[in-house]
Amino acid sequence: MYAIKDDKPFEIFFADNPGWNLILNKFQIHIFQPYFSHLKHGTGIGLYMFLTIIESKFGGKIEVKNSEDGAIFKVTLRLYSSYKLSDKG
């Protein structure tokens, strides 16, 4: 996981390998919908809640694409001067 901050919106990238390596193209358009899961014991709430929080609380967006490492998620946030990213250096 890494982050980039300059004069543009704040971007965070992370990879997730959920055991099946790639998010199939036919699933990509559905993975952020509530209750969508292809997993036997999945609830389909996790990515939906993640997107809802990023959009509603931070005015951001989430994109996902496949890579050799699994799914790569890009989270873009609009930062305001009142946001505090960290207490440490």
C-alpha atoms as an extended CHARMM CRD file, in Angstrom:
* protein
*
        89  EXT
         1         1  MET       CA              0.0000000000        0.0000000000        0.0000000000  PROA      1               0.0000000000
         2         2  TYR       CA              1.2620000000        3.4570000000       -0.7830000000  PROA      2               0.0000000000
         3         3  ALA       CA             -0.0540000000        6.9880000000       -1.0830000000  PROA      3               0.0000000000
         4         4  ILE       CA              0.7420000000        9.9790000000       -3.2740000000  PROA      4               0.0000000000
         5         5  LYS       CA              0.1110000000       13.5640000000       -2.1650000000  PROA      5               0.0000000000
         6         6  ASP       CA              0.8600000000       16.6430000000       -4.2230000000  PROA      6               0.0000000000
         7         7  ASP       CA             -1.3770000000       19.4150000000       -5.5480000000  PROA      7               0.0000000000
         8         8  LYS       CA             -3.7410000000       16.8140000000       -6.9580000000  PROA      8               0.0000000000
         9         9  PRO       CA             -6.2850000000       14.7910000000       -4.9590000000  PROA      9               0.0000000000
        10        10  PHE       CA             -4.8330000000       12.2930000000       -2.4850000000  PROA      10              0.0000000000
        11        11  GLU       CA             -4.4940000000        8.8150000000       -3.9920000000  PROA      11              0.0000000000
        12        12  ILE       CA             -4.0750000000        5.5130000000       -2.1610000000  PROA      12              0.0000000000
        13        13  PHE       CA             -3.3150000000        2.2560000000       -3.9790000000  PROA      13              0.0000000000
        14        14  PHE       CA             -3.5110000000       -1.2350000000       -2.5440000000  PROA      14              0.0000000000
        15        15  ALA       CA             -3.5090000000       -4.7630000000       -3.8760000000  PROA      15              0.0000000000
        16        16  ASP       CA             -5.7780000000       -7.5390000000       -2.7320000000  PROA      16              0.0000000000
        17        17  ASN       CA             -5.3490000000      -11.1630000000       -3.6910000000  PROA      17              0.0000000000
        18        18  PRO       CA             -8.5840000000      -12.7690000000       -2.5100000000  PROA      18              0.0000000000
        19        19  GLY       CA             -7.4460000000      -16.2840000000       -3.3600000000  PROA      19              0.0000000000
        20        20  TRP       CA             -8.8630000000      -16.3290000000       -6.8570000000  PROA      20              0.0000000000
        21        21  ASN       CA             -6.3120000000      -13.8000000000       -8.1530000000  PROA      21              0.0000000000
        22        22  LEU       CA             -8.3830000000      -11.6780000000      -10.5000000000  PROA      22              0.0000000000
        23        23  ILE       CA            -11.7440000000      -10.0060000000      -10.3330000000  PROA      23              0.0000000000
        24        24  LEU       CA            -13.4050000000      -11.3310000000      -13.4460000000  PROA      24              0.0000000000
        25        25  ASN       CA            -14.5350000000       -8.6230000000      -15.8520000000  PROA      25              0.0000000000
        26        26  LYS       CA            -18.1290000000       -9.8050000000      -15.5360000000  PROA      26              0.0000000000
        27        27  PHE       CA            -17.9380000000       -9.1520000000      -11.7640000000  PROA      27              0.0000000000
        28        28  GLN       CA            -16.1670000000       -5.7760000000      -11.8790000000  PROA      28              0.0000000000
        29        29  ILE       CA            -19.3260000000       -3.7970000000      -12.5640000000  PROA      29              0.0000000000
        30        30  HSD       CA            -21.0780000000       -5.4600000000       -9.6120000000  PROA      30              0.0000000000
        31        31  ILE       CA            -18.4870000000       -5.6640000000       -6.8200000000  PROA      31              0.0000000000
        32        32  PHE       CA            -19.5580000000       -2.4020000000       -5.1530000000  PROA      32              0.0000000000
        33        33  GLN       CA            -23.2780000000       -3.2240000000       -5.2340000000  PROA      33              0.0000000000
        34        34  PRO       CA            -24.8560000000       -4.1840000000       -1.8940000000  PROA      34              0.0000000000
        35        35  TYR       CA            -25.2040000000       -7.9080000000       -1.2550000000  PROA      35              0.0000000000
        36        36  PHE       CA            -23.1920000000       -8.9110000000       -4.3220000000  PROA      36              0.0000000000
        37        37  SER       CA            -20.7520000000      -11.7140000000       -3.5660000000  PROA      37              0.0000000000
        38        38  HSD       CA            -19.5350000000      -14.7130000000       -5.4770000000  PROA      38              0.0000000000
        39        39  LEU       CA            -18.0300000000      -16.1770000000       -2.2990000000  PROA      39              0.0000000000
        40        40  LYS       CA            -19.8250000000      -19.0450000000       -0.6120000000  PROA      40              0.0000000000
        41        41  HSD       CA            -19.9120000000      -17.2850000000        2.7790000000  PROA      41              0.0000000000
        42        42  GLY       CA            -19.6930000000      -13.6790000000        1.5680000000  PROA      42              0.0000000000
        43        43  THR       CA            -22.2720000000      -11.0830000000        2.6000000000  PROA      43              0.0000000000
        44        44  GLY       CA            -21.5680000000       -8.5540000000       -0.1490000000  PROA      44              0.0000000000
        45        45  ILE       CA            -21.4800000000       -5.6840000000        2.3260000000  PROA      45              0.0000000000
        46        46  GLY       CA            -17.7460000000       -4.9280000000        2.6800000000  PROA      46              0.0000000000
        47        47  LEU       CA            -16.9380000000       -3.2290000000       -0.6280000000  PROA      47              0.0000000000
        48        48  TYR       CA            -20.3440000000       -1.5560000000       -0.6990000000  PROA      48              0.0000000000
        49        49  MET       CA            -19.7230000000        0.0370000000        2.7170000000  PROA      49              0.0000000000
        50        50  PHE       CA            -16.1650000000        0.9510000000        1.7280000000  PROA      50              0.0000000000
        51        51  LEU       CA            -17.4330000000        2.8010000000       -1.3500000000  PROA      51              0.0000000000
        52        52  THR       CA            -20.2850000000        4.4540000000        0.5500000000  PROA      52              0.0000000000
        53        53  ILE       CA            -17.9100000000        5.8660000000        3.1860000000  PROA      53              0.0000000000
        54        54  ILE       CA            -15.3220000000        7.0560000000        0.6560000000  PROA      54              0.0000000000
        55        55  GLU       CA            -17.9770000000        8.8050000000       -1.4530000000  PROA      55              0.0000000000
        56        56  SER       CA            -20.1600000000       10.2790000000        1.2940000000  PROA      56              0.0000000000
        57        57  LYS       CA            -17.5960000000       11.2600000000        3.9150000000  PROA      57              0.0000000000
        58        58  PHE       CA            -14.6000000000       12.1710000000        1.7550000000  PROA      58              0.0000000000
        59        59  GLY       CA            -16.0760000000       13.0730000000       -1.6370000000  PROA      59              0.0000000000
        60        60  GLY       CA            -13.8510000000       10.4100000000       -3.1370000000  PROA      60              0.0000000000
        61        61  LYS       CA            -14.0320000000        7.5360000000       -5.5550000000  PROA      61              0.0000000000
        62        62  ILE       CA            -12.7240000000        3.9920000000       -5.8880000000  PROA      62              0.0000000000
        63        63  GLU       CA            -11.4530000000        2.3000000000       -9.0370000000  PROA      63              0.0000000000
        64        64  VAL       CA            -10.3580000000       -1.3140000000       -9.4180000000  PROA      64              0.0000000000
        65        65  LYS       CA             -8.3340000000       -3.1520000000      -12.0400000000  PROA      65              0.0000000000
        66        66  ASN       CA             -6.5840000000       -6.4800000000      -12.3340000000  PROA      66              0.0000000000
        67        67  SER       CA             -2.8270000000       -7.0120000000      -12.1270000000  PROA      67              0.0000000000
        68        68  GLU       CA             -0.4320000000       -9.9030000000      -11.6500000000  PROA      68              0.0000000000
        69        69  ASP       CA             -0.7650000000       -9.3880000000       -7.8760000000  PROA      69              0.0000000000
        70        70  GLY       CA             -4.5550000000       -9.6020000000       -7.8810000000  PROA      70              0.0000000000
        71        71  ALA       CA             -6.9680000000       -6.6840000000       -7.7570000000  PROA      71              0.0000000000
        72        72  ILE       CA             -5.4750000000       -3.1830000000       -7.5270000000  PROA      72              0.0000000000
        73        73  PHE       CA             -7.7350000000       -0.6460000000       -5.8440000000  PROA      73              0.0000000000
        74        74  LYS       CA             -7.1910000000        3.0880000000       -6.3050000000  PROA      74              0.0000000000
        75        75  VAL       CA             -8.8960000000        5.3470000000       -3.7560000000  PROA      75              0.0000000000
        76        76  THR       CA             -8.9730000000        9.0410000000       -4.6450000000  PROA      76              0.0000000000
        77        77  LEU       CA             -9.8530000000       11.5370000000       -1.9090000000  PROA      77              0.0000000000
        78        78  ARG       CA            -10.3800000000       15.2610000000       -1.9730000000  PROA      78              0.0000000000
        79        79  LEU       CA             -8.4760000000       16.6870000000        0.9590000000  PROA      79              0.0000000000
        80        80  TYR       CA             -9.4010000000       19.8190000000        2.8060000000  PROA      80              0.0000000000
        81        81  SER       CA             -7.1580000000       21.8470000000        5.0640000000  PROA      81              0.0000000000
        82        82  SER       CA             -9.0850000000       20.6410000000        8.1200000000  PROA      82              0.0000000000
        83        83  TYR       CA             -8.2040000000       16.9730000000        7.4690000000  PROA      83              0.0000000000
        84        84  LYS       CA             -5.4360000000       15.5910000000        9.6290000000  PROA      84              0.0000000000
        85        85  LEU       CA             -3.6270000000       12.7220000000        7.9290000000  PROA      85              0.0000000000
        86        86  SER       CA             -1.3680000000       11.7090000000       10.7960000000  PROA      86              0.0000000000
        87        87  ASP       CA             -0.1170000000       12.7440000000       14.2180000000  PROA      87              0.0000000000
        88        88  LYS       CA              3.3590000000       11.5540000000       13.2740000000  PROA      88              0.0000000000
        89        89  GLY       CA              5.8560000000       13.0790000000       10.9720000000  PROA      89              0.0000000000
